[in-house]
Structure formats: C-alpha cells, structure tokens
Amino acid sequence: MRHNKKFNHLGRTHSHRAAMLANMAISLIMHKRITTTLPKAKALRVYVEPLITKSKEDTTASRRVVFSYLQNKYAITELFGEIAKAVAERPGGYTRIIKLGRRASDDAEMAFIELVDFDENMAKAEVKKTRTRRSRKSGAKAEAPAEAAEATATEATEAEATEAPAETPAE
C-alpha cells in the first residue's frame, strides 16, 4: 500500500531526488533566486523551508541536522548567518514561486523560486503600491507651476546678484 506517499517523485530514484534537491537548496541559499521547472520548484519549497526554520535557532544540533541535508559548509554559514537574521521575525513562507511560462525546447513550465526577504525589486514594487494618484494630469499641472515659479525666482535672484557688482565699480 502507498499510504501517505503524495509528494512528487519527479521521475527519479530516492537517492537521485535527494541529491538534486540538496544541490538546488544550496544554489537557492547561495544565490537567493534560481530558475527551474515548476514541479521542481514546488518540491524544493517543501524541502528547504523546514531547513530555514531550523536555522533560526543557531545551535550545534540544528547545524548538524541541516548539514546532514545540505553537505556544504559555505551554504550552512550563509543560512545560519545572513538568511537566519533576515527571516527571524517571519513565521513561515520564506520562499516565493513566480511562474515564467513555458520552455521553448520541451514546453516544460518554468518558474523562479526565490527567498522572499532578499528580492529588492518586489520590495520596491510593494512600496510603490502604497502611493496612489488620483489623476495623472492634475499631478503634472500642480507640479509644473510650482517648478516654474521656483525657476523664475532663482533666475531673478541670479540676475540681481550679477547686476549689482557691475553697477558698483562704474560709479
């Protein structure tokens, strides 16, 4: 019977799947974002999120448990250092999967998988969403007269400053 065996085997043996997921997890930790197929990204998310949760508690035991999965001391250092600090307050959901479309050669569905706290572009997009404008024209009209008035005032003061010294020596 195959009770409770619902995860995607990805068409690989157990040892091949474990090695592939470990290599992908190391790449994700080191580069913060990787491109892969959608099923692999979903399998990687299930594999790497418990490791990130384990890295929040920096003890010898948790380092040994994570090292038994990853077998890369540089990735462990990165995970327990920079990544653990960034995700310390996050209760879960450390990764984001973004679909990219289909690969041209074999029509496989492609996706990014990235660490949520390390994507600067998405963080900027979230900040921009908080600002709203009611009308593009009204914003341009309101800014243009103010800028023109400032420019006119600056030109007038510059002209007065250049004319004043010229008149003084002539007298």
C-alpha positions as CSV (number, residue, x, y, z in Angstrom):
1,M,0.0,0.0,0.0
2,R,1.2,3.5,-0.6
3,H,-0.5,5.4,2.2
4,N,0.8,9.0,2.7
5,K,3.1,9.0,-0.3
6,K,1.8,12.0,-2.1
7,F,4.9,14.0,-2.8
8,N,6.2,14.4,-6.4
9,H,8.9,11.8,-7.1
10,L,10.0,13.9,-10.2
11,G,10.6,10.7,-12.1
12,R,13.8,9.9,-10.2
13,T,15.0,7.4,-7.7
14,H,15.1,8.3,-4.0
15,S,18.9,9.0,-4.0
16,H,18.8,11.0,-7.2
17,R,15.9,13.1,-5.9
18,A,17.6,13.7,-2.6
19,A,20.9,14.8,-4.3
20,M,19.1,17.0,-6.8
21,L,17.0,18.8,-4.0
22,A,20.1,19.2,-1.9
23,N,22.0,20.8,-4.8
24,M,19.1,23.0,-5.6
25,A,18.7,24.1,-2.0
26,I,22.4,25.0,-1.8
27,S,22.0,27.1,-5.0
28,L,19.0,28.8,-3.6
29,I,20.7,29.6,-0.4
30,M,23.8,30.9,-2.1
31,H,22.2,32.9,-4.9
32,K,18.8,33.8,-3.3
33,R,17.0,33.0,-6.6
34,I,17.1,30.2,-9.1
35,T,15.2,29.3,-12.3
36,T,13.9,25.8,-12.6
37,T,10.8,23.9,-13.7
38,L,7.6,24.4,-11.7
39,P,7.3,20.9,-10.3
40,K,11.0,21.0,-9.1
41,A,10.4,24.5,-7.5
42,K,7.4,23.2,-5.6
43,A,9.3,20.1,-4.4
44,L,12.3,22.4,-3.4
45,R,10.0,24.7,-1.4
46,V,8.8,21.7,0.7
47,Y,12.5,20.6,1.1
48,V,14.1,24.0,2.0
49,E,11.5,25.7,4.2
50,P,12.0,23.4,7.2
51,L,15.7,23.9,6.9
52,I,15.3,27.7,7.0
53,T,13.1,27.3,10.1
54,K,15.7,25.1,11.7
55,S,18.4,27.8,11.0
56,K,16.5,30.3,13.2
57,E,17.9,28.5,16.3
58,D,21.7,28.6,15.9
59,T,22.8,25.6,18.0
60,T,25.3,22.8,17.2
61,A,22.4,20.3,17.0
62,S,20.5,22.3,14.4
63,R,23.6,23.0,12.4
64,R,24.3,19.2,12.3
65,V,20.8,18.4,11.2
66,V,20.9,21.0,8.4
67,F,24.4,19.8,7.4
68,S,23.1,16.3,7.1
69,Y,20.8,17.5,4.4
70,L,23.0,20.0,2.5
71,Q,26.6,18.8,3.0
72,N,28.0,22.2,2.1
73,K,29.7,24.3,4.9
74,Y,29.5,27.6,2.9
75,A,25.8,27.2,2.4
76,I,25.4,26.4,6.1
77,T,27.3,29.5,7.1
78,E,25.2,31.7,4.7
79,L,22.0,30.1,6.0
80,F,22.7,30.5,9.7
81,G,24.2,33.9,9.2
82,E,22.6,36.3,6.8
83,I,19.4,34.4,6.0
84,A,18.5,33.5,9.6
85,K,18.8,37.2,10.6
86,A,16.5,38.2,7.7
87,V,13.8,35.7,8.4
88,A,14.0,35.9,12.2
89,E,10.5,37.6,12.5
90,R,8.8,35.7,9.7
91,P,6.6,32.8,10.9
92,G,7.0,30.8,7.6
93,G,6.6,31.3,3.9
94,Y,10.3,32.0,3.2
95,T,10.1,31.3,-0.5
96,R,8.2,32.7,-3.4
97,I,7.5,30.9,-6.7
98,I,6.9,33.0,-9.8
99,K,5.7,31.3,-13.0
100,L,7.6,32.3,-16.1
101,G,5.8,30.5,-18.9
102,R,6.8,27.5,-20.9
103,R,10.3,26.5,-22.1
104,A,10.7,26.6,-25.9
105,S,12.6,23.3,-26.3
106,D,10.3,20.8,-24.4
107,D,7.3,23.0,-23.3
108,A,8.1,22.5,-19.6
109,E,6.5,25.0,-17.3
110,M,9.3,27.2,-15.9
111,A,9.4,29.2,-12.6
112,F,11.6,31.3,-10.4
113,I,11.9,30.3,-6.8
114,E,13.4,32.9,-4.5
115,L,13.8,33.9,-0.9
116,V,11.2,36.4,-0.1
117,D,13.3,38.7,2.1
118,F,16.1,39.1,-0.5
119,D,14.2,40.4,-3.5
120,E,14.8,44.1,-3.9
121,N,12.5,44.5,-6.9
122,M,9.5,43.1,-5.2
123,A,10.1,45.2,-2.1
124,K,10.2,48.3,-4.2
125,A,7.0,47.3,-6.0
126,E,5.2,46.9,-2.7
127,V,6.3,50.4,-1.6
128,K,5.1,51.9,-4.9
129,K,1.7,50.2,-4.5
130,T,1.0,52.2,-1.3
131,R,1.2,55.5,-3.1
132,T,-1.9,56.4,-5.2
133,R,-2.5,59.2,-7.6
134,R,-6.0,60.4,-8.5
135,S,-5.2,61.8,-11.9
136,R,-2.0,62.0,-13.9
137,K,-2.9,65.4,-15.4
138,S,-3.7,67.1,-12.1
139,G,-0.3,65.9,-10.6
140,A,1.5,67.3,-13.6
141,K,-0.3,70.6,-13.5
142,A,0.2,71.1,-9.8
143,E,3.9,70.4,-10.1
144,A,4.6,72.4,-13.2
145,P,3.6,75.9,-11.9
146,A,5.5,75.3,-8.7
147,E,8.6,74.3,-10.5
148,A,8.3,77.2,-13.0
149,A,7.8,79.7,-10.1
150,E,10.9,78.3,-8.4
151,A,12.9,78.5,-11.6
152,T,11.8,82.1,-12.2
153,A,12.6,83.2,-8.7
154,T,16.1,81.5,-8.9
155,E,16.8,83.3,-12.3
156,A,15.7,86.6,-10.9
157,T,18.0,86.4,-7.8
158,E,20.9,85.3,-10.0
159,A,20.3,88.2,-12.4
160,E,20.2,90.7,-9.5
161,A,23.3,89.2,-8.0
162,T,25.2,89.6,-11.3
163,E,24.0,93.1,-12.0
164,A,24.7,94.6,-8.5
165,P,28.5,94.2,-8.6
166,A,28.7,95.6,-12.2
167,E,27.0,98.9,-11.2
168,T,29.2,99.5,-8.1
169,P,32.6,99.9,-9.9
170,A,31.0,102.2,-12.6
171,E,30.0,104.8,-10.1
